[in-house]
Amino acid sequence: LLPQSRNLPDVKMTDQDGKPVAVNELKGKWSLLFFGYTFCPDICPTDLQNIGLALDQLGPDGDKVQPLFITLDPERDTADHLKEYLSLFHPRIIGLTGDATATGAAADAFKVYYARVSNKQGDDYTIDHTAFIYLMGVDGNYLGFFPPGTSSDRIAETLRKQVAQNQ
């Protein structure tokens, strides 16, 4: 588990609209931080779908939660590609991309493992990666995580409790 002192990293990235974003300045709302990539065949789309469904299940309290998707594949996941991909899940998910240094710094802040894995022909690749959804408080501090495949019901229930306790 991560120590409680983890918080949003001091990293500058680019959102899906091409605007620069200082990740650690995305405070003021509860955050769900997810690292992945758009060509991921399984867990990334599943978890992004569950995040979007959880936001919808929260009703008006969903507006108090900011989901962030940080790509681990900035080579392919440009701002334009992130915008198109994330539109399939929920309009409030902010996608972030950056160069290898920014991506590495964001991943390191959460001890996210990721590695490029080439296919046998060497003409395509996947990214092996940690797939936790990190829950961050309004102040940007780490509160806990959801394991891969956590249901939207469980995510919404946890967020509902956090929001209610801290109003």
C-alpha positions in Angstrom: 0.0 0.0 0.0 1.0 3.6 -0.6 1.9 5.7 2.4 -0.7 8.3 3.3 1.7 11.1 2.4 1.3 10.6 -1.3 -0.4 13.4 -3.1 -1.1 14.6 -6.6 2.3 14.9 -8.4 4.0 18.1 -9.3 4.0 17.3 -13.0 3.0 19.4 -16.0 1.1 17.5 -18.7 -1.4 18.3 -21.5 -5.1 17.6 -21.3 -7.3 16.2 -24.1 -8.0 19.7 -25.3 -4.4 20.5 -25.7 -4.2 22.7 -22.7 -1.3 22.6 -20.2 -2.2 21.2 -16.8 -0.3 21.2 -13.6 -1.5 17.9 -12.1 -1.0 18.9 -8.5 -3.3 22.0 -9.1 -6.3 19.8 -9.8 -7.4 20.0 -6.2 -10.8 21.1 -4.8 -12.7 18.0 -5.7 -12.3 14.3 -4.9 -10.2 12.7 -7.6 -10.1 9.3 -9.1 -6.7 8.9 -10.7 -6.2 6.1 -13.2 -3.1 5.2 -15.2 -3.5 3.3 -18.4 -3.5 3.6 -22.2 -6.0 3.8 -25.0 -4.9 0.7 -26.8 -5.3 -1.4 -23.7 -7.5 -4.4 -24.6 -9.2 -5.1 -21.3 -8.8 -3.5 -17.9 -8.5 0.1 -19.0 -11.8 0.3 -20.8 -13.5 -1.8 -18.1 -12.3 0.5 -15.3 -13.0 3.7 -17.2 -16.6 2.5 -17.9 -17.0 1.7 -14.1 -15.7 5.2 -13.2 -18.2 6.8 -15.6 -21.1 4.7 -14.3 -20.1 5.5 -10.7 -20.2 9.2 -11.4 -23.7 8.8 -12.9 -24.8 6.8 -9.8 -23.7 9.6 -7.5 -26.2 12.0 -9.1 -25.4 15.6 -8.1 -22.5 14.4 -5.8 -20.8 13.2 -9.0 -19.9 16.8 -9.7 -17.7 16.8 -6.6 -15.5 14.1 -8.2 -12.9 14.6 -10.9 -11.7 11.5 -12.7 -8.2 11.7 -14.3 -6.8 9.3 -16.8 -3.0 9.6 -17.2 -1.7 7.7 -20.2 1.3 5.5 -19.9 1.7 5.5 -23.7 2.3 9.1 -24.7 3.8 8.0 -28.0 0.3 7.0 -29.3 -2.0 8.8 -26.9 -1.9 12.3 -28.2 -4.3 14.9 -26.8 -6.6 14.4 -29.9 -6.6 10.7 -29.5 -7.4 10.9 -25.8 -10.3 13.3 -26.5 -11.8 10.8 -29.0 -11.2 7.8 -26.8 -12.4 9.3 -23.5 -15.6 10.5 -25.1 -16.7 6.9 -25.2 -16.8 6.7 -21.4 -17.8 9.9 -19.6 -17.6 13.6 -20.5 -16.0 14.5 -17.2 -13.0 12.3 -17.4 -9.9 14.5 -18.0 -7.2 12.7 -20.0 -3.6 13.7 -19.5 -0.6 13.0 -21.7 3.0 14.3 -21.7 6.5 13.4 -22.7 8.3 10.4 -21.3 9.8 12.4 -18.4 6.4 13.8 -17.2 4.7 10.3 -17.6 7.5 8.7 -15.6 7.3 11.3 -12.9 3.5 10.9 -12.5 3.8 7.1 -12.5 6.7 7.2 -10.0 4.6 9.4 -7.6 2.2 6.5 -7.2 4.7 3.6 -7.7 2.9 2.6 -10.9 4.7 -0.1 -12.8 4.6 0.1 -16.6 6.7 -1.4 -19.4 6.4 -1.6 -23.1 6.0 -5.1 -24.4 6.6 -5.7 -28.2 4.7 -8.4 -30.0 6.6 -11.2 -31.7 6.8 -9.4 -35.0 8.0 -6.3 -33.3 5.7 -4.0 -35.2 3.2 -3.4 -32.4 3.2 -3.3 -28.6 1.2 -3.3 -25.4 1.9 -1.7 -22.1 2.0 -3.9 -19.0 0.9 -1.7 -16.1 -0.5 -1.4 -12.6 -4.2 -0.8 -12.8 -5.3 0.7 -9.5 -7.8 3.6 -9.3 -6.4 6.0 -6.8 -8.8 7.9 -4.6 -7.5 11.4 -3.7 -9.1 13.8 -1.2 -10.2 17.3 -1.9 -6.8 18.5 -0.6 -5.0 16.3 -3.2 -3.8 13.8 -0.6 -4.0 10.1 -1.2 -6.8 8.2 0.6 -6.7 4.7 -0.9 -7.2 2.7 -4.0 -9.7 0.5 -5.8 -8.2 -2.7 -7.3 -8.6 -3.5 -11.0 -12.2 -4.5 -11.9 -13.9 -2.8 -8.9 -17.6 -2.4 -9.7 -19.2 1.0 -10.3 -21.5 0.2 -7.4 -18.5 -0.2 -5.0 -16.8 3.0 -6.4 -20.0 5.0 -6.0 -20.7 3.7 -2.5 -17.2 4.6 -1.3 -17.3 8.1 -2.9 -20.8 8.7 -1.5 -19.5 7.9 2.1 -16.4 10.1 1.6 -18.4 13.1 0.3 -21.0 12.7 3.1 -18.4 12.6 5.8 -16.6 15.6 4.6 -19.3 18.1 3.8 
